């Protein structure tokens, strides 16, 4: 007995068309992952900020190899997400110095008067040098 050739049953994600594979579940998963990654960053994480970049450059040139608790200030350390998050928040006046130092203590077991912490604080611009935070969409 001859049976008609049948296509094997494939889930929607494995069926291919001329336009490629489309899987709503994969699309949704990708969108959720992107939202989680981007949503976990500081609000200014993707905006260029020349004064903050200058601050990080001063830290790299003047504080390199000093210790903040159990870590050493290196170019790699200056690129870690948590360090960038807390220093950006402190630099932009979103958290006070005491909270910044407490964050360093908690994350890196840093002593508040350690050379690395003192060096970081010394690189902050003085209040007269600091620029006011950007206004958000009000006129």
Residue pairs with C-beta under 8 A, 6 or more apart in sequence:
12 23
12 24
13 21
13 23
13 25
13 26
14 21
15 21
41 81
41 85
42 84
42 85
42 88
42 89
44 88
44 92
45 84
45 85
45 88
49 88
51 91
51 125
51 131
52 88
52 91
52 92
55 87
55 91
55 123
55 124
55 125
56 78
56 87
58 123
59 73
59 78
59 119
59 120
59 123
60 73
60 75
60 78
62 119
62 122
62 123
63 73
63 116
63 119
63 120
63 123
64 73
64 74
64 75
65 72
65 73
65 74
66 72
66 73
66 114
66 115
66 116
66 119
67 73
67 114
67 115
67 116
68 104
68 108
68 110
68 114
68 116
68 117
68 120
69 104
69 105
69 107
69 108
69 109
69 110
69 111
69 114
69 116
70 108
70 109
71 77
71 108
72 116
73 116
73 119
73 120
77 83
78 84
82 107
86 95
86 100
86 103
86 104
86 107
87 100
87 120
89 95
89 100
90 96
90 97
90 99
90 100
90 124
91 124
92 133
93 130
93 133
95 103
97 121
101 110
101 112
101 117
101 121
104 110
104 117
104 120
105 111
105 112
110 116
110 117
111 117
